Amino acid sequence: MSEYRIEKDSMGEMQVPKYAYWGAQTARAKLNFNISGKSLPKDFINAVAIVKMAAANANLKLKLIDEEKAYAIVKAALEIIDGKHDDQFPLDIFQTGSGTSTNMNVNEVIANRAVEILGGKLGDKGLCHPNDDVNMGQSSNDVIPTAIHISAALLMKNLISALEGLKKSFMAKAEEFNEVIKIGRTHLMDAVPMTLGQEFSGYASQIDKAITRFLDQEKWIVELPLGGTALGTGINTHKDFANIAINEISEYTGIKFKQADNLFEAIATKDGVVSLAGAMNTLAVSLMKIANDLRLLSSGPRCGIAEITLPSLQPGSSIMPGKVNPVILESTIQVAAEVMGKCHTISIAGASSLLDLNVMMPLIADSVIYSLTLLTNVSKHLDEFCVRDIKANIQRCSELVEWSMAIVTPLAKVVGYDKAAEIAYKAFNERKTVKDVVKSMNILPDDEVEKIFDPKSMV
């Protein structure tokens, strides 16, 4: 018995694995694009399936397709979303820039599954056609960017939720450490004192501002080009199709989408996604700064700064017994570097909006989904496995404040900058605390010295 069946597209016949739901155009694309071995993410395929489901319901309401066929299309699309056909989407990310191959892959899988639901045999386009029925009122040029925005909007909700949790943990630590006085550092050199709580409040603020940036991006991401078809003119689609389909998408996802105010801009460019990449890049920068700070503050545990202690999660060395490394923080900075690179990729891809269509949409889709997923997961891990269980080393913080030369700063208001600098250098060269040097010089009464060098007065 043959392991293949024959399906046809506009270019002729193609062999298709006998039990595959995809058809001739997918088979052709599999041959043409065997490049990375990596297919588009499931979140994106799901978003395309959401479009197909909404389109079928819209066409049914417009009486452009019969109820039985529309039901079969919707059922097949929902099965895709539920993960029942994950092995049916084999196409490489690096394919035709419009994503036409993936759009047709989804069309063919839905059409053949619908044929099966309707009691026919795979490949019977008379029962359900991938172009005429599943793709009715659509073009790859409006479906693919619509799916990019749907998947991005859904994943942004997850990311914002993760960031809210991380912000909450940093705020809790800022309150917990509010009375812990430590030495500040600028240029990686000792500076005036501050509280550990103040330092952590800065991290909480970074995450809070990141949340605001993503909320600001929503107004661009909820704009969908659906209904513009090939260029934005809406050729071959009903005038009411887009509004009905977008309402269906909104109802299904719980996100209030709307049609883009200019379909030509929405199809020809990906500026909204480039803007989102800016917010992702900024968050990646913030996470790298925070993770590196926490690595430095916890360095040691005996021969470094060691002002905080991180939770111990796993052995840190195959040769040095007892060594524990800041593994979550190292994971975080790697994610940050990866996302920064993906955001640069999105910028380059966005600039490839030549004339009336962007031709890097599959790459954009993968880069956006991958970055949002990484940022969500690493934010959760940073929160749950690191920040929540950070401890302050109060004694170490106090020792470093006392030993710092920068604590001389308030003295400058009393004896002048030059004299204070002389005292600081004397303390350094004699390996004494600044306070002890000032007392030994008898330039101020001891009680005034204690008052000037009280760390609480400096924060």
Legacy VTK file of the C-alpha trace (Angstrom):
# vtk DataFile Version 3.0
C-alpha trace
ASCII
DATASET POLYDATA
POINTS 459 float
0.000 0.000 0.000
1.328 3.428 -0.960
2.505 5.643 1.878
1.532 8.723 -0.103
-1.486 10.280 -1.745
-1.460 12.743 -4.625
-2.727 16.288 -4.095
-2.779 19.145 -6.583
-2.209 22.871 -6.417
-2.024 25.478 -9.185
1.461 24.249 -10.150
0.599 20.570 -10.473
0.682 17.357 -8.491
2.620 16.676 -5.278
3.103 13.585 -3.174
1.766 14.042 0.352
2.179 11.575 3.227
-0.990 9.517 3.255
-2.187 10.496 6.701
-0.967 14.126 6.713
-3.614 16.817 6.877
-1.474 19.283 4.973
-1.534 19.295 1.191
0.342 20.165 -1.980
1.433 23.711 -1.141
2.857 22.640 2.212
4.648 19.731 0.538
6.148 22.123 -1.993
7.259 24.549 0.717
8.873 21.706 2.691
11.114 21.047 -0.298
11.911 24.704 -0.904
12.697 25.758 2.665
14.834 23.161 4.429
17.046 25.704 6.162
17.010 25.885 9.958
15.071 22.809 11.028
13.034 25.128 13.237
9.339 25.740 12.634
7.230 28.698 13.712
6.103 28.687 17.381
2.846 27.062 18.416
1.593 30.392 19.785
1.787 31.794 16.265
0.109 28.793 14.625
-2.636 29.078 17.239
-3.106 32.749 16.354
-3.478 31.880 12.659
-6.048 29.240 13.637
-7.926 31.878 15.660
-8.109 34.023 12.518
-9.447 31.071 10.500
-12.065 30.300 13.143
-13.186 33.945 13.266
-13.236 34.157 9.469
-15.455 31.077 9.160
-17.915 32.486 11.694
-17.910 35.855 9.937
-18.495 34.294 6.524
-21.322 32.219 7.993
-22.987 35.333 9.421
-22.613 36.981 6.003
-24.197 33.878 4.403
-21.114 33.328 2.243
-20.548 29.751 3.441
-22.968 27.031 4.518
-23.412 26.199 8.189
-22.120 22.616 8.049
-18.884 23.625 6.338
-18.350 26.596 8.657
-18.882 24.317 11.662
-16.275 21.873 10.354
-13.745 24.676 9.760
-14.298 26.087 13.252
-14.000 22.628 14.824
-10.735 21.946 12.968
-9.327 25.338 13.989
-10.199 24.729 17.637
-8.484 21.338 17.475
-5.312 23.089 16.299
-5.522 25.537 19.198
-6.041 22.617 21.594
-2.794 21.040 20.373
-4.302 18.053 18.610
-2.400 18.613 15.353
0.933 20.065 16.448
2.841 17.727 14.117
1.090 19.137 11.055
3.055 22.389 10.823
6.552 21.445 9.645
7.550 24.515 7.642
10.797 26.338 8.291
10.808 29.838 9.757
12.954 31.005 6.862
10.368 30.840 4.100
8.564 33.249 1.843
8.609 36.628 3.591
4.836 37.103 3.547
4.329 33.859 5.447
2.157 32.578 2.597
3.530 29.056 3.039
2.469 28.909 6.679
-0.900 30.506 5.923
-1.508 27.810 3.306
-0.198 25.126 5.666
-2.888 26.109 8.173
-5.498 26.419 5.409
-4.716 22.926 4.136
-4.700 21.299 7.569
-8.041 22.889 8.459
-9.554 22.060 5.055
-8.532 18.401 5.156
-9.590 17.983 8.762
-12.911 19.637 7.864
-13.265 17.204 4.961
-12.753 14.361 7.412
-15.335 15.850 9.808
-17.763 16.120 6.888
-17.286 12.444 6.098
-15.012 12.765 3.064
-11.493 11.619 2.203
-8.386 13.713 2.653
-7.704 15.812 -0.420
-11.374 16.143 -1.444
-11.427 19.883 -2.105
-15.026 19.653 -3.266
-16.111 19.309 0.352
-13.822 22.023 1.737
-11.252 24.032 -0.198
-8.201 25.547 1.530
-8.362 28.746 -0.550
-12.031 29.167 -1.455
-13.426 28.191 1.953
-10.839 28.376 4.750
-9.081 31.445 3.283
-12.302 33.148 2.175
-12.078 36.939 2.497
-8.408 36.808 3.462
-4.880 37.076 2.114
-1.631 35.895 3.644
-0.703 39.584 3.647
-3.356 40.448 6.227
-3.638 37.087 8.020
0.041 36.768 8.995
0.467 40.283 10.486
-2.890 39.868 12.220
-1.642 36.623 13.773
1.586 38.346 14.855
-0.428 40.957 16.733
-2.815 38.412 18.282
0.001 36.207 19.576
1.951 39.235 20.821
-1.071 40.648 22.656
-1.791 37.329 24.371
1.838 36.849 25.396
2.118 40.442 26.618
-0.654 39.718 29.133
1.449 36.870 30.527
4.571 39.017 30.635
2.850 41.894 32.431
1.505 39.439 35.014
5.012 38.045 35.582
6.449 41.548 35.911
3.774 42.511 38.436
4.919 39.592 40.580
8.578 40.584 40.250
7.817 44.208 41.094
5.878 43.117 44.173
8.845 41.062 45.405
11.307 43.920 44.890
8.960 46.300 46.723
8.683 43.845 49.603
12.477 43.634 49.829
12.774 47.434 49.656
10.520 47.649 52.714
12.280 44.775 54.502
15.716 46.359 53.949
14.614 49.933 54.639
16.700 50.267 57.818
19.780 48.414 56.549
22.445 51.057 55.950
25.133 50.156 53.443
27.737 51.897 51.364
26.762 53.173 47.941
29.004 52.739 44.920
29.551 54.856 41.835
32.092 53.887 39.161
32.306 50.643 41.199
34.068 52.740 43.870
32.898 53.523 47.411
30.406 56.368 47.622
28.176 57.843 50.324
25.912 55.592 52.390
22.379 54.609 51.428
19.977 51.953 52.616
19.706 48.568 50.987
15.993 49.283 50.778
16.653 52.398 48.711
18.790 50.361 46.335
16.059 47.724 45.932
13.425 50.413 45.441
15.321 51.380 42.299
14.936 47.849 40.963
11.217 47.883 41.759
10.892 51.168 39.888
12.677 49.748 36.829
10.178 46.894 36.638
7.234 49.219 37.289
8.296 51.437 34.384
8.728 48.348 32.189
5.102 47.411 32.880
4.010 50.917 31.892
5.955 50.658 28.631
4.233 47.394 27.703
0.821 48.811 28.573
1.623 51.705 26.245
2.356 49.237 23.430
-1.133 47.748 23.574
-2.643 50.560 21.520
-0.464 49.544 18.563
-0.717 45.782 18.988
-4.534 45.653 19.168
-4.704 47.185 15.671
-5.280 44.393 13.128
-4.901 44.654 9.338
-7.526 41.961 8.752
-9.826 42.935 5.901
-7.104 44.648 3.908
-6.339 41.417 2.014
-3.418 41.791 -0.412
-2.458 45.464 -0.115
-5.021 47.200 2.074
-7.679 47.758 -0.584
-9.816 44.888 0.710
-10.140 43.248 -2.679
-12.120 39.964 -2.707
-13.611 40.428 0.757
-17.026 41.521 1.987
-17.169 45.063 3.344
-18.449 43.815 6.715
-16.119 40.819 6.967
-13.350 42.488 8.972
-15.540 44.009 11.683
-17.395 40.741 12.261
-14.214 38.634 12.243
-12.330 41.010 14.554
-15.250 40.993 16.988
-15.073 37.188 16.953
-11.323 37.354 17.683
-11.914 39.815 20.534
-14.617 37.646 22.065
-12.479 34.520 21.881
-9.260 36.075 23.272
-10.771 38.499 25.767
-8.699 41.300 24.220
-10.441 44.234 22.534
-8.915 44.262 19.064
-9.883 46.701 16.331
-9.211 47.153 12.642
-6.147 49.288 11.893
-7.037 52.868 11.023
-4.874 52.637 7.886
-4.712 49.196 6.316
-1.971 50.191 3.879
0.366 51.115 6.749
-0.659 48.012 8.702
0.199 45.673 5.812
3.204 47.500 4.364
5.011 48.049 7.692
5.602 46.429 11.048
6.265 49.649 12.966
3.932 48.616 15.791
5.978 45.490 16.409
9.237 47.448 16.155
7.866 49.715 18.884
7.067 46.647 20.998
10.638 45.454 20.432
11.816 48.733 21.965
9.923 47.926 25.167
11.278 44.363 25.162
14.828 45.610 24.629
14.506 48.110 27.478
13.254 45.394 29.816
16.166 43.168 28.775
18.563 46.015 29.600
16.882 46.511 32.991
17.022 42.807 33.829
20.705 42.619 32.913
21.499 45.631 35.107
19.513 44.226 38.042
20.959 40.713 37.709
24.524 41.985 37.476
23.979 44.247 40.504
22.683 41.348 42.560
25.640 39.225 41.460
28.058 41.915 42.630
26.245 42.594 45.903
26.239 38.871 46.732
29.806 38.199 45.585
31.996 36.266 47.988
30.721 34.868 50.223
33.866 35.735 52.214
36.140 37.518 49.772
33.702 39.767 47.942
31.086 42.430 48.724
28.649 39.967 50.321
26.103 42.573 51.420
23.285 40.191 50.464
22.893 36.430 50.376
21.111 34.689 47.537
19.201 31.436 47.951
21.414 28.373 47.404
19.911 26.290 44.613
22.589 23.864 43.386
26.317 23.036 43.650
28.372 25.534 41.692
31.489 23.621 40.794
32.535 20.163 39.670
35.938 20.644 41.314
35.510 23.126 44.211
33.409 21.600 47.025
30.985 23.948 48.737
30.938 26.534 45.942
27.497 27.974 45.129
26.950 30.231 42.132
24.257 32.856 41.332
22.693 30.563 38.726
19.336 32.334 38.327
21.086 35.644 37.787
23.434 34.106 35.227
20.418 32.646 33.444
18.810 36.095 33.485
21.723 37.898 31.874
21.890 35.250 29.133
18.189 35.747 28.388
18.711 39.512 28.340
21.523 39.182 25.805
19.411 36.873 23.628
16.432 39.230 23.681
18.588 42.250 22.847
19.783 40.376 19.774
16.226 39.394 18.787
15.085 43.002 19.163
17.854 44.112 16.811
16.678 41.421 14.398
13.133 42.818 14.593
14.454 46.309 13.821
16.269 45.064 10.725
13.225 43.034 9.691
10.945 46.022 10.215
13.163 48.095 7.955
12.540 45.530 5.202
9.066 46.915 4.579
9.725 47.589 0.903
6.936 49.373 -0.955
3.622 47.699 -0.057
4.564 44.634 2.013
7.016 43.632 4.707
8.866 40.512 3.560
10.314 39.313 6.871
7.094 38.502 8.718
7.905 34.882 9.664
11.188 36.035 11.218
9.388 38.861 13.014
6.748 36.442 14.311
9.343 34.027 15.687
11.512 36.783 17.206
8.602 38.518 18.955
7.065 35.334 20.343
10.421 33.924 21.427
11.416 37.165 23.167
8.106 37.645 24.983
8.192 34.017 26.122
11.787 34.252 27.359
11.131 37.507 29.218
8.035 36.065 30.867
9.728 32.874 31.985
12.911 34.518 33.237
10.941 37.179 35.144
9.020 34.428 36.934
12.230 32.540 37.726
14.015 35.660 38.952
11.085 36.379 41.236
10.346 32.882 42.545
13.850 31.406 42.805
15.901 34.459 43.708
14.419 37.795 44.780
11.849 36.455 47.254
14.522 34.730 49.332
17.330 37.312 49.268
18.683 38.057 52.729
20.547 41.151 53.944
23.927 40.658 55.593
23.439 43.463 58.095
26.780 43.094 59.889
28.712 43.122 56.625
26.841 46.219 55.437
27.691 48.005 58.686
31.370 47.022 58.510
31.759 48.356 54.990
30.071 51.656 55.877
32.401 52.112 58.813
35.467 51.238 56.735
34.605 53.373 53.706
36.577 56.518 52.893
33.512 58.074 51.256
31.940 58.525 54.680
34.170 61.603 54.954
31.770 63.497 52.666
29.723 65.271 55.425
32.990 66.416 57.039
33.722 68.568 53.973
30.922 70.944 55.034
32.786 71.523 58.327
36.502 71.525 57.416
36.370 72.102 53.652
36.840 69.787 50.654
40.669 69.860 50.599
41.078 69.106 54.305
38.480 66.332 54.113
40.321 64.803 51.133
43.584 64.941 53.094
41.917 63.090 55.976
40.503 60.458 53.595
43.923 59.758 52.077
45.475 59.601 55.557
42.872 57.031 56.611
43.566 54.994 53.483
47.351 55.055 53.854
47.262 54.250 57.567
44.533 51.607 57.146
42.292 53.305 59.695
38.677 54.403 59.600
38.057 58.040 58.719
36.325 58.570 62.046
39.336 57.272 63.989
41.683 59.560 62.032
39.521 62.617 62.740
39.402 61.768 66.428
43.163 61.297 66.555
43.693 64.741 64.971
41.613 66.447 67.693
40.091 68.863 65.212
36.544 68.376 66.529
34.974 67.271 69.809
34.228 63.542 69.941
30.476 64.069 70.267
30.448 66.236 67.117
32.538 63.615 65.302
29.987 60.946 66.244
27.169 63.154 65.005
28.859 63.957 61.682
29.703 60.306 61.008
26.336 58.878 62.010
25.348 56.887 58.853
21.641 57.435 59.522
22.085 61.155 58.971
23.520 60.489 55.504
20.663 58.484 53.979
LINES 1 460
459 0 1 2 3 4 5 6 7 8 9 10 11 12 13 14 15 16 17 18 19 20 21 22 23 24 25 26 27 28 29 30 31 32 33 34 35 36 37 38 39 40 41 42 43 44 45 46 47 48 49 50 51 52 53 54 55 56 57 58 59 60 61 62 63 64 65 66 67 68 69 70 71 72 73 74 75 76 77 78 79 80 81 82 83 84 85 86 87 88 89 90 91 92 93 94 95 96 97 98 99 100 101 102 103 104 105 106 107 108 109 110 111 112 113 114 115 116 117 118 119 120 121 122 123 124 125 126 127 128 129 130 131 132 133 134 135 136 137 138 139 140 141 142 143 144 145 146 147 148 149 150 151 152 153 154 155 156 157 158 159 160 161 162 163 164 165 166 167 168 169 170 171 172 173 174 175 176 177 178 179 180 181 182 183 184 185 186 187 188 189 190 191 192 193 194 195 196 197 198 199 200 201 202 203 204 205 206 207 208 209 210 211 212 213 214 215 216 217 218 219 220 221 222 223 224 225 226 227 228 229 230 231 232 233 234 235 236 237 238 239 240 241 242 243 244 245 246 247 248 249 250 251 252 253 254 255 256 257 258 259 260 261 262 263 264 265 266 267 268 269 270 271 272 273 274 275 276 277 278 279 280 281 282 283 284 285 286 287 288 289 290 291 292 293 294 295 296 297 298 299 300 301 302 303 304 305 306 307 308 309 310 311 312 313 314 315 316 317 318 319 320 321 322 323 324 325 326 327 328 329 330 331 332 333 334 335 336 337 338 339 340 341 342 343 344 345 346 347 348 349 350 351 352 353 354 355 356 357 358 359 360 361 362 363 364 365 366 367 368 369 370 371 372 373 374 375 376 377 378 379 380 381 382 383 384 385 386 387 388 389 390 391 392 393 394 395 396 397 398 399 400 401 402 403 404 405 406 407 408 409 410 411 412 413 414 415 416 417 418 419 420 421 422 423 424 425 426 427 428 429 430 431 432 433 434 435 436 437 438 439 440 441 442 443 444 445 446 447 448 449 450 451 452 453 454 455 456 457 458
